[in-house]
Amino acid sequence: MTATRSTPRPSDPVRRVGGEVLGDERSERFSAFERRFTIVSRILDDLVAVPGTNHRIGLDPIVGLIPIVGDAVSGAVGFWLIAEATRFGLPRVVVARMVLNTVVDLILGAVPFLGDVFDVVSRSNSRNLALFRRHALEPGASTRDDRLILLGLGAIVIGLGWLLVTTIGWLLSIEISAP
């Protein structure tokens, strides 16, 4: 018997998992951590429904209204969840993707007003929970998409770095004549 995976949403009830892939002890640890992760994710990302829409918001955008402290608390909780998730032996590329989700949420969430709007739609904890479920239940699951996202981000960072260096070089080469 092997563990099976369905693609639950963060608001779905916790299900019993087990089998040869996970083992009984790991299955119990998985269930306990998944329950905590689901609760935290729901509180931060999907706590209440916005009346008249199908959209839900959590405490993340509300706490994010407090300058610096709100986003720091949200980021700390996100990194705590990632640290606990690494105990399940997730592939490094998946952990890097989870860190990327949290860092982007932390950095963009710190921008006044725009960051709060971003916090409403980003749901980094829900995305990290989906990554955790997929790779903790299926240790051999493909990491191709995660690798492509990280490679694309790396290419963007290198391109922006080159553009910055080129622009600074161009600005420094401009000769300004003395009056």
Protein Blocks (a to p, Z undefined) as FASTA:
>chain_A
ZZddddddfkbccdddedjknommlmmmmmmmmmmmmmmmmmmmmmpccehiabdcdfkl
mmmmpghklmmmmmmmmmmmmmmmmmnopafklmmmmmmmmmmmmmmmmpghklmmmmmm
nommlmmmmmmmmmmmmmmbcfklmmmmmmmmmmmmmmmmmmmmmmmmmmmmpccddZZ
